[in-house]
Amino acid sequence: MRDIIELLAGELDRRRDQIENVVTLLDEGNTIPFIARYRKELHGAMDDGALRKLEERLAYLRSLEERCAVIKKAIEAQGCPKPEGPCPGGSGAGLSQPGKRGGDRGGRPGGGLGHHRGDHQ
């Protein structure tokens, strides 16, 4: 199971402990300039840009994780089986860059889910 810290470490090519340290500092309310200047020993001298990217991705992935939990809970409340899928806490496959699409979509609008003219009889 891939979690958010592991995913961020891979995306930013940093060790897991460095990412954990920055996340802790951010969660404690420290600012990016403070972390960049005075906590270099905790993050391996990441620059402001890398720290901001980490902060933005962390916020996005946490938001995605919360949304997936709400959706799963709503599905279960309707009596459906527990949904399996690419939400955080699962396989991690759905943790992608905002605005980026995964998989082969065949170059078709709508992700290749629509019908072709020849599909209708």
C-alpha positions as CSV (number, residue, x, y, z in Angstrom):
1,M,0.0,0.0,0.0
2,R,1.4,3.4,-1.0
3,D,0.5,6.3,1.2
4,I,0.8,10.0,0.6
5,I,4.2,10.3,2.2
6,E,5.6,7.5,0.0
7,L,4.0,9.0,-3.1
8,L,5.4,12.5,-2.4
9,A,8.9,11.0,-1.7
10,G,8.8,9.3,-5.1
11,E,7.5,12.4,-6.9
12,L,10.1,14.7,-5.4
13,D,12.9,12.1,-5.4
14,R,13.5,12.5,-1.6
15,R,13.8,10.1,1.2
16,R,10.6,9.3,3.1
17,D,12.0,10.7,6.4
18,Q,12.7,14.1,4.7
19,I,9.1,14.3,3.5
20,E,7.7,13.2,6.9
21,N,9.8,16.0,8.5
22,V,8.5,18.6,6.2
23,V,4.9,17.5,6.6
24,T,5.3,17.6,10.3
25,L,6.7,21.1,10.1
26,L,3.9,22.3,7.8
27,D,1.3,20.7,10.1
28,E,2.8,22.6,13.0
29,G,2.2,25.8,11.2
30,N,5.7,26.6,10.0
31,T,6.0,28.6,6.8
32,I,7.9,27.6,3.7
33,P,10.5,30.3,4.0
34,F,11.2,29.3,7.7
35,I,11.5,25.6,6.8
36,A,13.7,26.4,3.8
37,R,16.1,28.6,5.8
38,Y,16.2,27.2,9.3
39,R,15.3,23.5,9.0
40,K,17.6,22.4,6.2
41,E,18.9,19.5,8.3
42,L,15.4,18.0,8.4
43,H,14.7,18.1,4.7
44,G,18.0,17.7,2.9
45,A,18.2,21.4,1.8
46,M,15.1,21.4,-0.4
47,D,14.7,24.8,-2.0
48,D,11.6,27.0,-1.7
49,G,10.2,25.7,-5.0
50,A,10.4,22.0,-4.0
51,L,8.9,22.8,-0.6
52,R,6.0,24.7,-2.2
53,K,5.4,21.8,-4.6
54,L,5.4,19.4,-1.7
55,E,2.9,21.7,0.2
56,E,0.6,22.0,-2.8
57,R,0.6,18.2,-3.6
58,L,0.1,17.4,0.1
59,A,-3.0,19.6,0.2
60,Y,-4.3,18.1,-3.0
61,L,-3.7,14.5,-1.9
62,R,-5.2,15.1,1.5
63,S,-8.3,16.7,-0.1
64,L,-8.6,13.7,-2.5
65,E,-8.3,11.3,0.4
66,E,-11.1,13.1,2.2
67,R,-13.3,13.2,-0.8
68,C,-12.8,9.5,-1.5
69,A,-13.7,8.7,2.1
70,V,-17.0,10.7,1.8
71,I,-17.8,9.0,-1.5
72,K,-17.1,5.5,-0.2
73,K,-19.2,6.2,2.9
74,A,-22.1,7.4,0.7
75,I,-21.9,4.3,-1.5
76,E,-21.9,2.0,1.6
77,A,-24.8,3.9,3.1
78,Q,-26.9,3.0,0.0
79,G,-26.3,-0.7,0.7
80,C,-23.8,-1.3,-2.0
81,P,-20.7,-3.4,-1.4
82,K,-17.6,-1.7,-0.1
83,P,-16.1,0.0,-3.2
84,E,-12.7,-1.0,-4.3
85,G,-10.7,1.5,-6.2
86,P,-7.8,3.9,-6.6
87,C,-8.4,6.1,-3.6
88,P,-5.7,7.0,-1.1
89,G,-5.4,4.2,1.4
90,G,-6.0,1.7,-1.4
91,S,-3.5,0.8,-4.1
92,G,-2.5,4.4,-4.6
93,A,-3.1,4.1,-8.4
94,G,-5.6,7.0,-8.4
95,L,-3.1,9.4,-6.8
96,S,-2.1,11.4,-9.9
97,Q,-1.3,14.9,-10.8
98,P,-4.3,17.2,-10.9
99,G,-5.3,17.7,-14.5
100,K,-3.3,14.7,-15.7
101,R,-4.9,11.6,-17.1
102,G,-3.7,8.1,-16.7
103,G,-3.9,5.1,-19.0
104,D,-4.4,4.8,-22.7
105,R,-7.4,6.7,-23.8
106,G,-7.0,6.2,-27.5
107,G,-6.8,9.9,-28.2
108,R,-10.6,10.1,-28.0
109,P,-12.5,12.8,-26.2
110,G,-14.2,11.7,-23.0
111,G,-11.5,9.2,-22.2
112,G,-12.6,6.6,-24.8
113,L,-15.8,5.8,-23.0
114,G,-18.1,7.1,-25.7
115,H,-19.6,5.2,-28.6
116,H,-18.3,5.2,-32.1
117,R,-20.6,5.7,-35.0
118,G,-20.2,2.1,-36.0
119,D,-21.2,0.9,-32.5
120,H,-24.9,1.6,-33.0
121,Q,-27.0,-1.0,-34.8
